[in-house]
Amino acid sequence: MIAPRVVTEARPRGVRQMDLQELIEKLGIEAPPGGCGSVRITDVTDDSRTVMPGSLFVARAGTKFDGRVYIEQAVCDGAVAVLTDRVGAERVNAACAMALVADDVPMAAAQLAERFYGNPTRKLRLVGITGTNGKTTVAHLLHGILNTAGIRAGLVGTVSIDDGRETADAEMTTPGAVELSRTFASMVEAGYQAAVMEVSSHALDQRRAAGLSFDIGVFTMLGTDHMDYHKDRDSYLAAKRRLFRMLPGSGVVVANTDDPAHKEMLTGCSARLVKCSMSQGDAVVRVTDRWIDKTGVEMVGQFGKIQASLPMTGDHNAMNLLQAVTVAHELGVDSVVIAGALAKPSLPRGRLEPVDIAGDVGVFIDFAHTPDALERTLSEMRRAMEQSERAGKLWVVFGCGGHKDRTKRPVMGEIAGRLADRVVLTNDNPRSESEDAIIDAIFAGIDEARREDVIKEPRREFAIARVFEQAQPGDVVVIAGKGHEKTQEGCDAHGNVVVRPFDDAACVLACVEKRAEAT
């Protein structure tokens, strides 16, 4: 088990400040020839809009924006120092401010932010979870178990962030480095003892988590995603592998060893490995019952034997539960407490979430937006329908995001055509890309013999409505791709990307009500 962290008193919120020379010491940051003098830093930010007098502004070239463009404005607004690269330093000098230069600005910024906020992750038992799918479900299950057990724990994830002050909707899976350290500092100030964090491949590649001190790393599984960014599987795997190389020798890895990729993923990792499996390992889960809306499981490991009914279907969710339980045990939670917490588990929104299963048509909202996730979801739903003797058709409604990984579109089309009885192709977040072009790319992957069972309807709300017009009693509908999201990114008549409110679940409930009135 992981020993508890010793929590020291954190600085009061709002009065944080630090000597600049102390802040950058031994971080590989080059200061001006005359040194930093007696400069005091009262804030660290990489968002020029939040600069205030006494700020240290981090200016780096990102994938979408170049922070170096805002150096002059940041100095004008009160930044007393700017961390940047050698190109940015010229702009800092021209603005008559103090330039701090680093060869790897993202790495230096992450380490600097963690130091400025009092090294909060050294005062928390930090769990990092990575993998193509399953991160959110593991994170929410674990967060719920820990808090039920009396271990006050925060959460940083795709759906929400619990920082000790409030639980709010998340904007991305893993925030930027400065925001991360600020969030963990808030958890420490709130008296939290642990934190559960989803760690994306983007965040690892961009060094957002480079300054953090992890105790436990969780590997869920490796599939295909973000090829628009990583370009190939090796680069994608290498990014995720960073998490496990960050673990100390005293740390723990809780890995899904049924996924062959775990061996590559853990190369160079010195932490202790706990193997999770559905057949043979340190912790094993067996599915005992299947329904379309829940799964009966039996788990055996160092925690003993635990039986539970998880209100989600699928073997992959049984594995997610096993990993959450295993981490909770490593953090010192008793098996009796774990079993009690699972009587009412904490589940994320939009992960095979049943919206209406009491009616004649069962409807589920799922975030599945990768080939692996869609195949698992449809395969498991088909198997659950067969074992629960639900004899209707399996529908799937989905699309793919615009200006994202184009290679997965025909692959997801093939999967949908092979595993579902009826396929409805529609928008996901088309952004400024042609809606018809995205749908046609998905359609191209569907076997020609199955294409007559495909409906093309770009407007997502109309696509969902058409399902309810045609679905028969006993049918099951999976609406995939957006899950918990409450907006949709499209474009206006001028080609500008706009965001409109859109909620799959709300749309489904409106259709259910209309169907009920009609019958």
C-alpha atoms as one frame of an Amber mdcrd trajectory, in Angstrom:
protein
   0.000   0.000   0.000   0.999   3.624  -0.513   1.944   5.419   2.692  -0.071
   8.583   3.459   1.495  11.894   2.513   2.469  14.234   5.346   0.453  17.407
   4.816   2.008  20.648   5.963   0.110  23.909   6.249  -0.322  25.532   2.837
  -0.032  29.240   2.137  -3.357  31.080   2.526  -5.189  31.595  -0.749  -4.780
  35.033  -2.268  -1.544  36.126  -0.556   0.871  33.833  -2.344   4.214  35.332
  -3.328   7.763  34.143  -3.844  11.233  35.504  -4.484  11.973  35.109  -8.199
  15.510  33.802  -7.710  14.227  31.126  -5.321  11.435  30.270  -7.746  13.690
  29.469 -10.699  16.647  27.974  -8.823  17.936  24.689 -10.328  15.190  24.522
 -12.942  17.490  25.099 -15.903  16.116  28.594 -16.429  18.541  31.264 -17.630
  18.192  34.586 -15.790  19.499  37.981 -17.006  23.247  38.599 -16.531  22.598
  40.806 -13.519  20.429  38.205 -11.806  16.881  38.590 -10.558  17.605  41.135
  -7.872  14.886  41.401  -5.241  11.950  40.762  -7.586   8.917  39.184  -5.927
   6.389  37.142  -7.893   2.758  37.306  -6.791   1.217  35.229  -9.569   2.156
  32.800 -12.349   0.021  32.643 -15.478   0.174  31.528 -19.095  -3.002  33.448
 -19.987  -2.234  37.044 -20.911  -5.802  38.045 -20.017  -5.179  37.258 -16.337
  -1.858  39.098 -15.937  -1.727  41.440 -12.947   1.014  43.550 -11.344   3.710
  41.181 -10.042   2.882  38.340 -12.435   5.337  35.993 -14.086   3.979  35.416
 -17.585   4.747  32.159 -19.421   5.005  32.830 -23.171   5.401  29.774 -25.357
   4.476  28.669 -28.838   1.499  26.314 -28.532  -0.288  24.103 -31.043  -3.060
  26.676 -31.634  -1.773  29.965 -30.228   1.617  31.595 -29.834   1.863  33.125
 -26.367   4.916  35.118 -27.407   2.632  37.423 -29.367   1.183  38.693 -26.077
   4.459  39.508 -24.338   4.222  43.284 -24.816   0.628  43.338 -23.559   1.530
  41.212 -20.538   4.367  43.566 -19.607   2.074  46.547 -20.072  -0.443  44.916
 -17.694   2.149  44.459 -14.944   4.143  41.289 -15.625   7.536  41.728 -13.938
   9.132  38.713 -15.656   8.449  36.516 -18.674   9.457  32.873 -19.063   9.976
  32.132 -22.747  12.419  30.790 -25.342  15.254  32.702 -27.041  12.980  34.037
 -29.774  10.503  35.333 -27.201  13.312  36.821 -25.111  13.981  39.389 -27.827
  10.428  40.660 -27.474  10.755  40.745 -23.679  13.954  42.786 -23.885  12.319
  45.152 -26.341   9.522  45.664 -23.813  12.122  46.452 -21.125  11.112  43.546
 -18.886  13.007  40.663 -17.295  13.438  37.709 -19.658  13.783  34.185 -18.259
  14.888  31.722 -20.928  14.440  27.945 -21.029  15.248  25.435 -23.734  12.091
  23.498 -22.819   9.587  26.167 -21.802   6.628  23.795 -21.104   8.782  21.632
 -18.800  10.204  24.651 -16.964   6.741  26.198 -16.617   5.290  23.012 -15.115
   8.092  22.724 -12.557   7.992  26.432 -11.770   4.199  26.444 -11.278   4.357
  23.472  -8.925   7.056  25.205  -6.857   5.174  28.516  -6.773   2.054  26.817
  -5.429   3.974  25.090  -2.664   4.489  21.682  -4.324   0.884  20.623  -3.597
   1.107  17.178  -5.193   3.803  16.235  -2.695   1.115  16.741  -0.044  -1.510
  14.642  -1.800  -1.675  10.978  -2.747  -1.930  11.557  -6.478  -3.366   8.951
  -8.860  -2.832   9.470 -12.594  -4.995   7.502 -15.037  -4.194   7.166 -18.737
  -5.328   5.031 -21.662  -7.411   5.506 -24.789 -10.701   4.612 -23.112 -11.854
   4.040 -19.547 -10.078   6.965 -17.854 -13.231   8.826 -16.898 -15.096   5.799
 -15.570 -12.140   4.634 -13.442 -11.611   8.170 -12.139 -15.235   8.683 -11.069
 -15.572   5.246  -9.496 -12.337   5.752  -7.536 -13.228   9.315  -6.514 -16.527
   8.052  -5.124 -14.977   5.141  -3.223 -12.314   7.315  -1.596 -14.731   9.992
  -0.432 -17.181   7.395   0.869 -14.267   5.852   2.788 -13.470   9.166   4.451
 -10.395   9.910   2.337 -11.163  13.390   1.061 -10.164  13.329  -2.582 -10.259
  15.783  -5.451 -10.879  15.049  -9.115  -9.462  16.387 -12.379 -11.107  14.820
 -15.400 -12.929  15.045 -18.690 -16.369  15.545 -17.171 -15.727  17.548 -14.008
 -13.188  19.034 -11.614 -13.506  18.890  -7.822 -10.878  21.263  -6.409 -12.100
  21.471  -2.832 -14.050  24.676  -3.356 -16.563  23.483  -5.937 -17.284  20.774
  -8.467 -17.468  22.319 -11.914 -17.712  21.126 -15.498 -14.325  20.525 -17.113
 -13.250  22.194 -20.349 -10.646  19.579 -21.288  -9.392  16.225 -19.994  -6.179
  17.648 -18.518  -5.808  21.425 -17.901  -2.588  23.368 -18.461   0.358  23.089
 -16.075  -0.253  26.336 -14.199  -3.945  25.617 -13.745  -3.152  22.075 -12.577
  -0.825  23.208  -9.809  -3.273  25.938  -8.802  -6.064  23.344  -8.635  -4.029
  20.925  -6.524  -3.049  23.779  -4.194  -6.740  24.491  -3.728  -7.284  20.838
  -2.799  -4.543  21.003  -0.170  -5.985  24.200   1.260  -9.382  22.483   1.487
  -7.837  19.647   3.514  -7.937  17.023   0.783  -5.694  14.000   1.242  -5.741
  12.546  -2.274  -6.460  13.463  -5.879  -7.592  11.454  -8.894  -6.523  12.748
 -12.284  -7.167  11.745 -15.884  -3.950  12.296 -17.847  -4.343  12.682 -21.604
  -1.720  11.947 -24.228  -1.771  15.613 -25.270  -1.046  16.690 -21.703   1.849
  14.263 -21.358   3.347  15.201 -24.710   3.014  18.923 -23.930   4.563  18.506
 -20.444   1.454  19.781 -18.641   1.911  17.138 -15.928   5.718  17.294 -15.863
   5.940  19.043 -12.492   3.571  16.746 -10.619   4.441  14.028  -8.088   2.414
  10.892  -8.776   2.048   7.981  -6.359  -0.005   5.629  -8.512  -0.352   5.290
 -12.277  -3.245   3.443 -13.927  -3.147   2.039 -17.462  -6.611   1.207 -18.841
  -6.021   0.165 -22.464  -4.429   1.377 -25.689  -6.468   1.897 -28.808  -6.379
   4.412 -31.648  -7.085   8.092 -31.125  -5.665  11.546 -31.781  -3.752  10.467
 -34.876  -4.269  13.996 -36.207  -1.904  15.072 -33.421   0.420  12.111 -32.759
   0.558  10.878 -36.398   1.325   7.236 -35.501   0.812   4.631 -32.783   4.411
   4.726 -31.562   4.267   8.449 -30.852   0.887   8.040 -29.166   2.195   5.227
 -26.948   5.380   7.129 -26.154   3.351  10.101 -24.937   1.269   7.977 -22.562
   4.324   6.078 -21.366   5.684   9.304 -19.865   3.257   8.953 -16.960   4.715
   5.645 -15.815   8.298   6.807 -16.160   7.432   9.672 -13.824   6.514   7.261
 -11.019   9.082   6.759  -8.237  10.397   3.324  -7.296   8.099   3.452  -4.271
   5.092   4.039  -6.532   2.544   1.590  -7.930   1.212   0.818 -11.406  -2.262
  -0.680 -11.666  -2.388  -2.025 -15.221  -4.871  -3.853 -17.388  -2.557  -6.688
 -18.347  -5.159  -8.224 -20.662  -4.087  -5.494 -23.080  -0.815  -6.630 -24.722
   0.271  -2.988 -25.003   0.913  -2.873 -21.248   4.391  -4.335 -21.763   5.440
  -1.526 -24.097   3.649   1.034 -21.957   5.576   0.102 -18.815   9.056  -0.036
 -20.382  11.366   2.022 -18.199   8.926   2.121 -15.275  10.470   1.336 -11.881
   7.247   1.247  -9.845   5.653  -1.913  -8.464   3.185  -3.530 -10.872  -0.267
  -4.772  -9.856  -1.756  -6.857 -12.671  -5.493  -6.546 -13.300  -7.125  -9.165
 -15.505 -10.314 -10.982 -16.360  -8.514 -14.317 -16.190  -5.240 -14.420 -14.241
  -3.457 -11.659 -12.331  -2.949 -10.007  -8.959  -6.550  -8.817  -9.142  -9.186
 -10.601 -11.219 -12.754  -9.729 -12.145 -15.395 -12.178 -13.390 -18.741 -11.190
 -14.878 -21.523 -13.158 -13.190 -24.628 -11.575 -14.762 -25.412  -9.315 -17.698
 -28.290  -6.966 -18.341 -28.542  -4.091 -20.808 -28.226  -1.567 -17.964 -26.012
  -3.331 -15.401 -23.365  -5.996 -14.869 -22.938  -8.406 -11.980 -19.272  -8.912
 -11.050 -17.073 -10.819  -8.626 -13.609  -9.398  -7.886 -10.753 -11.198  -6.153
  -7.405  -9.675  -5.150  -5.309  -8.537  -2.216  -8.483  -6.816  -1.022 -10.206
 -10.220  -0.687 -13.432 -11.029  -2.540 -15.994  -8.387  -3.456 -19.273  -8.902
  -5.287 -21.091  -5.974  -6.808 -23.703  -4.927  -9.328 -22.354  -2.162 -11.548
 -25.050  -0.035 -13.224 -23.171  -0.135 -16.545 -22.944  -2.929 -19.081 -19.838
  -4.536 -20.538 -16.642  -6.416 -19.707 -14.649  -3.220 -20.221 -16.589  -1.535
 -17.435 -16.028  -4.562 -15.200 -12.297  -4.006 -15.762 -12.682  -0.282 -15.032
 -14.334  -1.167 -11.734 -11.593  -3.665 -10.832  -8.905  -1.046 -11.399 -10.731
   1.534  -9.279 -11.145  -1.005  -6.453  -7.492  -2.048  -6.676  -6.258   1.547
  -6.419  -8.576   2.214  -3.478  -7.088  -0.813  -1.704  -3.559   0.441  -2.429
  -4.557   3.725  -0.783  -5.622   1.876   2.352  -9.394   1.471   1.948 -10.816
  -1.644   3.619 -12.683  -4.143   1.411 -15.838  -3.846   3.516 -15.853  -0.082
   2.957 -15.202  -0.573  -0.755 -18.125  -2.988  -1.042 -20.348  -0.522   0.778
 -19.346   2.310  -1.541 -20.213   0.175  -4.575 -23.816  -0.156  -3.401 -24.252
   3.329  -4.873 -21.223   3.940  -7.115 -20.172   7.319  -8.455 -20.606   7.271
 -12.226 -19.679   9.845 -14.864 -22.259  11.365 -17.157 -22.456  10.079 -20.701
 -20.729   6.723 -20.250 -23.319   4.168 -21.395 -25.746   6.313 -19.439 -29.307
   4.993 -19.611 -31.634   7.836 -20.575 -34.833   5.882 -20.990 -34.879   2.129
 -20.465 -38.287   1.889 -18.795 -40.037   2.630 -22.072 -40.514   0.308 -25.015
 -37.177   1.421 -26.523 -33.960   1.381 -24.444 -31.743   4.429 -25.040 -28.132
   4.931 -23.922 -25.827   7.942 -24.266 -22.146   7.073 -24.653 -18.956   9.054
 -25.223 -17.537   6.383 -27.562 -15.715   8.431 -30.202 -12.857   6.077 -31.145
 -12.968   2.831 -33.124 -12.045   0.747 -30.053 -14.663   2.383 -27.851 -17.436
   2.069 -30.446 -16.625  -1.602 -31.074 -16.605  -2.404 -27.360 -19.833  -0.535
 -26.701 -21.779  -2.125 -29.549 -20.354  -5.620 -28.940 -21.157  -5.503 -25.240
 -24.625  -4.076 -25.817 -25.360  -6.819 -28.366 -24.209  -9.487 -25.909 -26.254
  -7.956 -23.085 -29.351  -7.849 -25.317 -28.954 -11.527 -26.165 -28.463 -12.612
 -22.552 -31.370 -10.500 -21.327 -33.528 -11.930 -24.140 -34.225  -8.519 -25.621
 -35.105  -9.482 -29.178 -35.237  -6.071 -30.847 -32.791  -4.331 -33.160 -29.639
  -2.517 -32.075 -29.410   1.059 -33.385 -26.386   3.343 -33.320 -26.388   7.099
 -33.940 -22.987   8.743 -34.317 -20.665  10.994 -36.312 -17.030  12.136 -36.233
 -15.497  15.485 -35.323 -14.439  17.944 -37.976 -10.748  18.770 -38.444  -9.790
  15.793 -36.272  -8.377  12.340 -37.011  -9.771  11.531 -40.472  -8.332   8.007
 -40.558 -10.818   6.688 -38.020 -13.943   7.690 -39.969 -14.224   4.705 -42.368
 -13.002   2.378 -39.603 -15.858   3.468 -37.342 -18.250   3.116 -40.264 -17.167
  -0.489 -40.784 -17.616  -1.247 -37.075 -21.080   0.289 -36.942 -22.212  -1.502
 -40.093 -20.953  -4.829 -38.796 -22.274  -4.666 -35.234 -25.507  -2.643 -35.378
 -28.750  -3.535 -37.144 -29.497   0.069 -38.060 -26.969   2.896 -38.433 -27.762
   6.617 -38.374 -24.888   8.858 -39.472 -25.034  12.436 -38.249 -22.975  15.354
 -36.961 -20.679  15.187 -33.956 -18.789  18.498 -33.812 -18.323  19.316 -37.516
 -16.720  22.685 -36.791 -16.013  24.331 -40.156 -15.560  21.098 -42.105 -18.237
  19.941 -44.548 -20.904  17.926 -42.737 -21.616  15.837 -45.830 -17.912  15.119
 -46.399 -17.500  13.772 -42.853 -20.586  11.580 -43.137 -19.550  10.298 -46.571
 -16.120   9.333 -45.202 -17.790   7.260 -42.474 -20.275   5.779 -44.943 -17.421
   4.663 -47.217 -16.301   2.163 -44.557 -19.679   0.416 -44.361 -20.037  -2.835
 -46.286 -22.049  -2.293 -49.462 -24.504  -5.024 -48.494 -25.390  -3.076 -45.340
 -25.703   0.401 -46.773 -29.446   0.175 -47.304 -29.793   0.020 -43.490 -28.006
   3.366 -43.096 -29.722   6.710 -42.567 -27.824   9.933 -43.283 -29.128  12.931
 -41.324 -26.626  15.753 -40.608 -28.746  17.585 -38.011 -28.196  15.578 -34.835
 -31.579  16.348 -33.270 -33.340  15.277 -36.487 -31.254  12.092 -36.588 -32.336
  11.158 -33.053 -35.941  12.001 -33.895 -35.875   9.700 -36.933 -34.792   6.804
 -34.729 -37.829   7.290 -32.509 -40.078   7.482 -35.547 -38.877   4.085 -36.776
 -37.732   2.119 -33.709 -39.937  -0.765 -32.585 -40.681  -2.039 -29.062 -37.704
  -4.019 -27.779 -35.129  -2.055 -29.783 -32.040  -0.583 -28.104 -30.467   2.693
 -29.240 -26.881   3.803 -28.555 -26.236   7.491 -29.241 -22.462   7.733 -29.379
 -19.718  10.319 -29.607 -20.700  13.250 -27.402 -21.632  11.684 -24.080 -21.570
  14.336 -21.357 -21.044  17.273 -23.722 -23.687  20.020 -23.622 -22.639  21.913
 -26.744 -21.996  21.326 -30.420 -19.323  23.047 -32.523 -20.466  23.977 -36.009
 -20.057  27.011 -38.237 -22.089  29.987 -39.366 -22.866  31.149 -42.898 -19.468
  32.849 -43.064 -17.512  29.712 -42.144 -16.727  30.833 -38.600 -16.804  28.160
 -35.899 -19.689  28.723 -33.497 -20.814  26.808 -30.422 -24.481  26.109 -29.813
 -26.181  24.452 -26.859 -26.877  20.792 -27.537 -27.512  17.896 -25.171 -28.104
  14.352 -26.468 -29.974  13.391 -23.297 -32.343  16.374 -23.450 -33.045  15.625
 -27.095 -33.814  11.984 -26.284 -36.194  12.899 -23.461 -38.115  15.228 -25.782
 -38.451  12.398 -28.314 -39.534   9.941 -25.602 -42.247  12.333 -24.476 -43.459
  12.824 -28.041 -43.485   9.057 -28.636 -45.469   8.496 -25.435 -48.052  11.080
 -26.456 -48.412   9.454 -29.872 -49.060   6.006 -28.389
